[in-house]
Amino acid sequence: GLFERHKLIFLAQLTFNLMKRGIVGDQEWNEVNFQFLMRSPMKVGEENPLDWLPDNAWNSAMALCELDQFAKLSTDLVEAAPRFREWFNSLVPENEKLPLEWASLDRNPFEKMLVVRCLRPDRVQTALGNFIRATLPNGNDYADCDGTLNSLEILDQSLGDSTPTTPIYFILSPGANVVADLDIMADKYGFVKGESYHNVSMGQGQDVVAMGYLETAHRNGHWVILNNVHLMPKWLIELEKKLDEYAMEGSHEKFRVFLTSDPSKSIPIGILNRCIKLTNEPPAGLKANLKRAWCFFPKEQIEEADSKQKSILFGLCHFHSIMMERKLFGPMGFNMIYPFAMGDLRDSAKCLANYMDNSGGGKIPWQDLKYIFGEIMYGGHITDFWDRMVDNTYLEVLMQPDIVMSKGQFAPGFNSPDPEGMKYDDYIKYTKETLPPEAPPLYGLHPNSEIAYLMNATSSLFSTILRLSQGSGGGGDGEGSAIHNTIEDILARLPPTFDLITLDERAEEFLRGPQAPYVLVVKQECGRMNLLLNKISLSLDELTKGLAGALNMTQQMEDLAEALTLMEVPGRNPFHTASWEKLAWPSTKALMQWFADLILRVDQLQTWTSTLQLPFSLWMGALFNPTSFLTAIKQVVSRSTGSALDQMSTETHFTTMTEPSSASSYPENGVYVHGIYMEGARWSTDGYSVDTVTGVDTQGAVAPSKPKELYPLMPLMYIKGVPIQPSWNPQAVGYIRPEPHLYNCPVYYTVIRGPVFIFTATLMTDQLNPASCTLAGVALMFSLTD
């Protein structure tokens, strides 16, 4: 009854609770170590002396050094740097001995997991899985569960556990076909469709039909499957009462009820409690999905097709498999999750067959096919512009004559097969023998994308476990003391609000000058910052009084206290009523990193308002509304050049300057901004000459990432206001430039991408072409998680 992504959470929660009670584990429970594993705090201040170790890993190691048993870790990291570097670069560091006396941590795997959490967070999930296997009695059986059984065998075993009063509940996932498995089981046990085995798809008016079948089945010992019951949550209350009646009355011993639904919060708890819950997820991995997609079509249909159609269909199956699996890489894969399914592949194949029949074996209508596949069949699901770019770029790579001519490359190490003489089973064999092992490059992504995905998964895993452990109670006085310390720390460092009345008076003179649009921006930013600062101060003051008993504790206070305990920004939990986040900027940082960020943002606003002159280089990511600043740039340029504002856009260039202090003047027709990171690639200046753009020295182009370098910091960016050209393509995300050497790069506020899109930058390309950048998910970010 658990999805794969939830099994480790459940097993970890089970293991840690048993360890707390002293039932399993050789070591005495250490709450401090547990909290460190969950939260992975950082200690900022001491400069990282190791060029091979990411700053976040160094800061985490410094925080770990505050635990007595790890006090020497940072010193040893520096003194034995070559040996630690070798361990750090290992593919499976959790299985390798640490250098020096730290090798003894193999005898204390929990404490070794803390080191892995700091230095290689992408490997913590594997380390935790190994720890669970070693800690629980028969841990391998718990960890593997029913991994060796197929869905039919699991269903057969569950049928043996079910009774007339214990239904089986299938929690659906895209691509899984539980009805097909149940049909096979019904046939095995002698139940006939339409006679003793009834299938009802729930929806409007189907409740009466379902009740009729249930009544018949209850008396005569039939099977009834009710599909998609999440569509009728109110009726499920009636179903629950009816099942209770059947239990009291006594049903035929062969009577069985099966329910299916998507994951839903509207299912009555009484229904869930009485059922055996089963999940059935489709196969994971490109090879499994490609084989499944190809086998979806009848053998006779493929054997009758000509070689061209078979080859294109195989390429279409590969495209379908990529679209299904790319979402596993999170925002780097797709900004949103889309319900791609076998129906899309089926309908695309029908269109392909129709076009091939109409062409009569002549010219293949590639453009028509790409439009139908990319914009209608699969593109019909896609709502995000950049996801549609990925979709269409894959088709540009796959749907081309080289596929038919056996020269096209589907992925590195996987070329299209020669269609001549290839039969149905030959394609399956070719896939098994030729497709390389699962890796990000098969999707056009850099290997680093797997590290980013695993790190995000690790963060989600431990935040969920921590939230569950808090929800189960405990904490006592220590927890209350921690909340008080957090409140005192925030209030002591909370900056004062801005004097908006004085600011308005001072701004009057500047609003008549050339920088008037920038002055309006800083006034708006100070106003929004005041709202946030006042909210923080007022809510913490109320919570302090509530904890002291001077005020009644409201739901908002309870939610605020829970957020402070979990060290998350109040409001990040969508079910909380207390919220700072709705008044703040988009962020994925933990509470104290977020608060440190707030102080730096206030510092920039104080510097800016002290003179009301735009800084020579602005930290653009520190703005609540960066889009208003982009509009201000276009306003300033349009006024100075006499151009129409609605005919202005922006273009971007990376300069030769790497430090904000290097900017000593304003560039022509634009501004300098800093604090921008790149994901999916890096910016390289090696081998590139310096070019001058309206008096600004620029240099470099997009290049493949270095190993384990996930978010390199960019040089200062020159954002220049420019007139719109007729060849530019207007889109919802801005103007898309057609130049072959330019990559239209999305700029996001945070690494979650999607809803926090800001604008489109224009980047020079060389080692990577624009199509490669699109498939690699190359993007610019204003803010990281840590």
N, C-alpha and C positions, 0 to 999 in steps of 0.2 A: 503493500500500500504506500510505498514511498518512491518518489521520483529519485533518480540517480543523484541529482544535485542536493538532495536532502538527506541521503543515507549517512554521509559523514557527519553532518550536524547531529543527527539522532544518536549515532554511535559515540561521538565525542561527549555529548551531554550525558549519556548513560555511563560512560567510563568515568568522567570527572565526578559525577554524583556518588558513584560507588567508591571512588578514591577518598572523597571527603568523609565518608562513613567508615573508612578503614577496612572495607570488605575486599578490595583488590589493591594491588600495587605493593612494592617492597619498601617504598620510601614513605616517610611521614608526610601528610598533606601540608603544603606550604601555600597559603593564600596569596602571599606577596608574589611568588613566582607565577601563580595562576593569573593574577591580575596583569602582570607584565606580559604574559603570553597573549592575553586577550587584547590588551590596549596598545602594546608596542610603543611606549612613550619615547620621545626624543629629547635630548638635551642639546640645545643650540648654544653656541658661544665659542667653543674651541675649534679652531680651523682644522680642516681635514688635511693631514700631511701625506695621504696616500692617493696618488693619481689614479690608481686602478679601482679604488673603492668608492662607490657613489656616496655623495654627501649624506643622503638620508640614512644609509647603512652606518656611516660613521657616527651620526648623531644618535642613532638607536644604540650603538655599542657604548657610547658615552653614558647613556641613561642606564644601560645594563651594569656598567661599572659601579653604580651607586649601590648595587646589591653586594653584600659582603663577600660572597663566594666568587664574584666576578671582578673584584677590584683591580686586578692586574691585567684585565683583558686588553684595554686600549694600549697599555705599554707594550705588551707582547705583540700586538698587531703591528706596531711600528718596528720593534726590534727584530721580529721574525717575519718581516713583510713578505719575502720571497716564498716562504713555506705556507703562509696564510693565503697568499695569492694563488698558489697552486690548488689549495683546497677550495678557494672561492670560485675558481674557474672549472672545477669538476662538474661533470654532467649530473652526478648524483651526490652532492656533498653530504647529504644526510646519512649516506652509507659509508662515508670516508672518515677515518680518524682525524681529529683536529691536531694541529701541531703542538709540540711541547707537552707540558703536563696536562693540557686540556684534552689530551687523548683519553684521560681517565673518565671523561664524561660519558663514554660509551657504557659505563656501568650505571649511569644515571641519565637515561634517555630523556626524561622530562627537562632536565637542565640543559642538555645538549640541544633540545628543541628551541630553547630560548636563544641560543647563539644562532641557530639557523633562522629563527624569526627576525633577528637583527640584520644578519649579513646576507642571507639568501631567502627573502620572504616568498619568492616564487616556488620554493621547494618545501614550504611548511606543510602544505596539505598532504604531500606524500609522507613526510616525517610523522605527521599526526596519524595517518593511516597505519604506518608501521608500529607506532607506539601503541595504538589500540589493539593491534594483532598480538603484540607481545604482552600486554597488560591483562586483557580479559582472558578468563579460562576458555580454551578452545576459540581464541580470538579470530583465527582464520575463518572459522565457520560463521561467526557473526559478520565479519567484514565481507565475505564472499556471498553470504545469504544464499539466494537461489541463482547465483550467476552461472552455474553450469547447466541450468534447465532452460528449455525454450518456453515460449508463452503457452503452448498447448499443454506441456507437462505441468506447469504451474497451475493452469486452470483446472486440470484433471485432479490435482491434489486438493485444490480449494473446493471443488465439488464434493470431495469426500468429507471435508470439514463442514460443509453447509448443511442446513436443515430447512424444513418448511418455514421455520420462523427466523432463519438467518439468511437474508438475501446476499447476493454477491454484487458489489458496487465497483464498477469500472470507472476509474478517473482517466479521462481521455487526454491524449496528447496528439499534436498534428502528425499525420502520417501513419498512426497506428490503426489497425483494423481488428477490433475485438470481436465484432459480429461474425467475421469469417471464422475465427477460432471457435466461437460458441456454436456456429453451424456444424462444424466438424464434431464437436462434443455431442451435440444433439443427435447427429446421425449415429455416432458410436453407441449411445445409450438407447437408441430405438425411438427417438421422438421425431415426428414428421411435421415439416413446415405446414402451417395452416390447419393442422389437425390437432396435434398434441404439443406443438411448439409455435408460440405466437410472438410476432415481432411488431411492436408499436412505436412509431416515431412521434414523440410528444409535440404538441403544439395546440393551437386554438381548436377547441372542439374534440380533441383526442382524449380528454379525460374520461368521457362517457365510454368510449371504445375500450380504453384501458381497464376501467372498472368491470366491464362486461367480461373481458378475457380473464381478469384476475378471479372473478367469481367462478367461472367455469373451471379454471385451472385448480383453484382451491378444492373443489369438490371431486375432480376427476384425475388429479395428479399430473397436470400439464406443466410445461415451462412457459414463462412469460418474460420477455425482455422489453423494458421500457427505455427507449433511447432519448438522450438529451433532456433529462428531467430538470436540468437547471433552467430550462425555458419556462417552467411552470412551478416556481417555488411555493406559491400559496397552496396549490393543489397537493403538494407533498405532505402538508399537515393532514389533509384528509386521507392520503395514502397511509400515513403512519397510524392513524386511528383504525383504518381498515385492517392493517396487518395485525394490530393488537386484537381486533375482534377474531381474526382467523386463529391467532394463537390460543385464545380462550376457548374457541369452539372446537379446535382441533382440525388440522388440514390433512389431506391425503399425503401419505409418506413420500410420494414422488414429486409433490408440488415444490417448485422452485421459482424464485423471482430474481431477475437480473436487472440492474439499473446502470445506466451510463450517463455521464455528464462531463462537461468541462470543469476544470477547477473553479469552484464558486464559493462565495461566502454566504450564499442565500439558502444553502441546504440545511434543513432542520437537524439539530444535533442528535435528536432521537433516531432519525433515519441512519445517520452515520454510525452511531454507537451500536446499532443492532447488526450492521453489515460487515461482511468480510471485504476489505478494500483492496483492490488490485490496480496496479498501473501497468501499462504496456507501451513502452517507448519504442519508436522506430530505431533501426540500427544507426549507430554513430560512426562517423568517419566517411571520407570521400569514397573509398573503395566499396564499402558496404552499401552506400547510397547509390553509387553508379550501377552496381550489380542489381540492386533492387529496382532501380528505374528501368533498366534494360529488360529485366524479367517481367516487368509489368505488362509488356506487350505480348500477345500470343505468338508462339513460335511460327505458326503458319502465316501470320500477317507479315512478319519480317522476312521469311523465306521467299514470299511472293514479290517483295519489293525489289527494284533494281539496285545496283551497287551504289549509285549516287544517293538514292533516298536512304538506304541503310546507313551510309556514312554520315549523312547529315543528321539522321535520327540519333546515331551514337553521339555525335557532337552535342545535340540537344539534351540528351540524357546527362552528359557531362556538365553542361551548363545548369541543368536542374539540380544536380548534386551539389554544385558549388553554391547555388543560391540557398539550398537547404542548410548547408553546413557553415557558411561564412558567419552566420549570426553568433556562432560559438565564441567569436573573438570580440564580442561586445560592441561598443561604439566604433571600434576600428573596422569591424565587419559591416554593420549597418547601424545607422542612427536610430532606427526603430525596428521592432520585431514585426515581421509580416507573415501572414498565414499561407505561405506557399505550400502547395499540396500536389498530390498525384493528378488531381483534376486539371491543373495548369499544364502539366506535361501531356496528359491525354488530349486536351483540346489543341495544344500546339502541334502535336503529331497529326491530328486530323487536318489542320490547316496545311501542314506540310504535304500531306498526301494529296489534298485537293489541288494545291499549286503544282505539284509534280505531275499529276494527271493532266492538268490543263496545258502544261508546257510541252507535253508529248516527247519528253526526253531531250528537249532542246536546252535553251539558255535557262539557267537557274535564277529566279528572281530574288537575289540576295537582299536587296534593300527592302523589298516587300516583306520577306520573311523576318528580317531583323526588326522591322517596325511592329509587326504583329506579335512577335515573341516579347520584345523589350518594352513596348508601349501599351500593349493591350492585355496579353495573357498574363505575363508576370508583372509588367508595369502597372496594370490595373490595380494591383494591391499597394503599390508604392506611392507614398504621399510626400516624401522628402526629396528635394531636388538632387542632393548629392548622392543619395541611394540610387536614384534613377540613373545618375551618371555612371555609377559602378555597374549597374545592370546593363546599360547600353555599351559600355566599354568592353565587358566580357563578350558580348555578342559580336562586337567589331573584331575581336581577336579570334573567336571560334567560328563564326559564320562567314567563311571566305573560301575561295576556290581551292586553296591549299588543302583543305580538309578532304575534298574529293580526290585530290592528286596525291594523297599520302605524303604530304610534306609539312602539314600544319602541326604546330606544337600546342597541345592542349595545356600543358604545364611542364615545368622543368623536368626532364627525364621521362616524359610521357607524350609521345607523338601520336597523331592519328594513324590508325592502321590502314594498310592497303586494302581497299574494299574488294578487290578482285579475288574471287574464290572464298571470301569470308562468309561463313554461315552463322546462324544464331548462336550456337555453342562456342564458335571460335571467338566471338567478341567477349564472351564471359571468360574464356581461358586467357585471352589477351589482357583483360583487365586484371585478373588475378596475378599474372606473371610479370606484367610490365609496369603497372602503376606503382610509383615509389611509396615508401611508408608515409604515413600521415605527418605533414609538416606545413607550416605557414606558407612557404614558397609555392605550394600547389595551388594556393588561392591568390597568388600575386603579392602576398604580404611578406614583410621582412621577418626573419626568425625572432627578432625582439618582440614581435607582437604577441607571441606565446607567453613571454615573460610578463608583459603588461597584463595579459588576460589572467594569468595565474596569480599575480599580485592583487589584482582587483577581486578575484575569487577568494583569496585568503582574507582580505579585509572584510568582505561580506560574510564569510564563514564565522570569523571570530566576533564580529559585531552582533551577529544573530545569536551565537552561543551566549554572549554576555547579556544580551537583552532577555533571553530565556532564563538565565540564571538569576537575573535581578527580579524577573517576574515571579520566580518561585519562592521569593521571600528571603530573609536573612539580611545581614549587614549590620543591624543593630546600631550601637553607639558609634562604632568606627565609621559606618556609612554616614551618620549624621555629622560627625566631626569633619569628614571629608567635604561634605556639602558646604559647611560653614567656612572652611578654609578656601574653597573655590570662590564663594561669594565675596569674602574679604579681599582675596587677591584681585578679582575683577574690579570691584569698586575702588580699590586703592589705585589701580592703574588706569581707570576709565578717564579718558580725556574730557575736558570741559566742552560745552557746546559753543557754537559760533554765535557772535553778536550780529544777527542778521540786520538789525536796524542800522547799526554803524556801517556795516558792509554795504547796504543799499546807498547810504549817503556818500560813501567814498567812491562807489561804482558809477555815480552819475556822470562824472567827468570822463571816465573811460568808455562809457557807453556811446560817447560821441566820437570816439577814435577808431582807428583801423582794426583794433582787437576786440571790438564790441561783442561779436558772437562768442568769443572765448570767455569774456567776462560773464555773459549770461550763463554759460555752461558752469562756471565755478560757483555762481550764486545758487543755481539749481542743485549742484552737488552738496553744497554746505547745508541747504535746507533739508535735503534727504538725510544727510548725516546727523543733523540735529534730531530728526524724528527717531532714528535708531538709537542714538545715545540716550535720549529721554526714556525710550521704552526699556532699555537695559537697566537704567538707574531705578526707574519706578518699579519694575517687576521684581528686581532683586531686593529692594527695600521692603516691598509687600511680603515677599517670601521670608525674609529675615524675621519680620514681625509674626508671620504665621507660624514659623518654627518655634518662636519664643512663646507662643500662646496668646499674643496680643491681638491677633486677628484669627478669625475662623479660616481654616484651610479650604480654599476653593479648588475646583477641578484644574483651573489654570495654574495654581500654585503647585498642586500635585504633579502636573505634567512638567512644570519647570524644574522641580526637584528631581524628577526622574531623569530629565535630560542632563542636568548637571552631574548626577551620579554616573551616567553613562559617558560623560565627557563629549556629548554631542550638542550641536547648536540647537537651541530650543526652536521647535517648528519643523525640524527636519523629518521627524516622525509625523506622517500625514494625519495621524489620529489624535495628535496633541492639540489642545486649544491654546496653549501658550506659544507664542511665536515671535522670535527675533528675525528669523530668516525671511519672512515675507516683507520686511522692511529693509533687508540687506541686499547684497549683490549675490549672484549665483556662486556657490562654493561647495566643495566636497571635503573641505578640511575638517579635522576634529576641532573641538571647542577651543582649546588653548592656542592652537595654530591659527584658527580663525580670528581669535581676539588679538593675537600679535599682528595679524594682517590688518585688522581694524586700526590699530595704533599707527601703523605705517601709512595707511590711507589718510588718516587725520593729519599726520605730519606733512604729507604732500599738499593737502588743502591749506594748511596753515602757512606753508611757504608761498604758495600761490596767492593767497589772499593778502599776505603781508605787503605785496607790491601791486597786485592785480595785473601783473605782467605774466604772460604764459611762459613757463620754464622752457629753456632751450631744448630740453628733451623731457617729454612727459611720460610718466608711468600710466599708460592708457588703461591698463587692466585694473587700476585703482578707482576707476569711475563707476558710478552706479549705472550710468547710461552712456556707454561709449558711442552709440549711434548718434547721439546729439553732438558729440565732439566731431564726428566725421562730417555732419551737416555744417558745423561751424567752419571747418576747413574749406568746404566748397563755397560757403558764403563769403569768407574773407578773400578767397581767390577770385570769385566772380566779381566782387566789388572792385578789386584792384586791377582786374583786366577788362572790366566792362562786359563780361560774358553773362548770358542768361543762366540763372541758377539751375533751372530745370534741364539745361543742356550740359551740366557739369557732372563728372564722376571722379573717382580716385584711382590712382595706380600706386604700386608700392615698389620700393627698391631697398635692399639691404646695403648699408654703408660699410665703410672700412672701420668705423668706430665701434668699439666693444664696451666702452664705459660711458654712462650718461654724462659724466663730468667732461668728456672729450668734446661735447657739443658746446661751442662758444658763441654761436649766432643762430639766427633763424634761417632755414633754407628758403630758396625762392619758391613761391607758390605752394607752400606746404609746411609740414612740421616734422620734427623728429619724435619718435616714441620708442620706449624700451620696455623690458620685462616681458618679452614674448618667447615662447618655447615652441619647438617643433616636435611632432610625433609622427613616426613612420619613416622618417628620413633625417638628414642633417644638412647643414649649410656648409659647403666646402669652398675655401678660397685658394686651395693649393692648385697652382698651375694656371690661375686666371689673372689676367691683367686688370688694372684699375680702369674703370670707365667713368666718365664724368657726365652726370645727368643734371642739367641746369645748374652747374657749379658745385654739385655734390659728388664726392668720390664714392662710387659703388663698386662692389667686387663679389664674385662667387656665383654659385649655382647649387641647385638641389642635388644631393648625392646620397648613395645608400648609407644607412646607419652603421655606426660602429657597434660591435658586439656589446650587449648589455648597456649601451647608452640609449636610454629610452626617451628622454626629453631634453635634448641639448638646448642651451640658452642661445638665442639669436643675437647678432649684432644690432645696433640701432637701426630702426626702420625709418625710411623716408617716405611719408605718405604725401603724395603730390596731387593737387587738384588739376584735372585735365578735362578738356572738352570731349564730349561723346562723339565717337566716330560712327559713320554709317554702317561699317562692317561688324560692329559690336552687337551681340545678341542680347536683348533685354530679357531678363528673367526675374523671378521673385527674389532671388538672392543678389541681384545687381546685374551689371553688364558682363557677359562672358566674352572674353577676348579670343579671337580665332588664330592668333599667331602661333605657328608650330613650335616655337621655342619657349612659349609661355605656359606655365601651369596656373590655371585658375584655382587658387588654393582657399578653401574655407577657413575662416578664423572663428574660433569658438572661445567662449568665456572660460569653460572648464573642460576637463577630459571626458565628461559625460556626453559632450557634443549635442547633436539633435536640437533640442529646444533653446539652447544658449548660443545659437549662431549669431555672429556680429556683422561681418562683411566679407567680401571676397578680395583676397590679395592677389597680386600678379607676381609670380616668381619665375626667375630665369631657370631653365633646365638645360642639362647637357648629358651627364652620365645616365640620368633617368629621363625618359621622355614623358610628356604629360599623361599618356595612357598608363604607363607604369606607376606614376605617382597616384593616379586615381585608384588603381587596383591595390596599391600599397596602403591606402587610407591616409596619405600624407595630409596633415592639417597643422595649423598654428593654434596655440593655446595662450590665454592670458594667465591662467591659474592652474596649479597642479593640486594633487590631493594632499601631499605632505608639504 
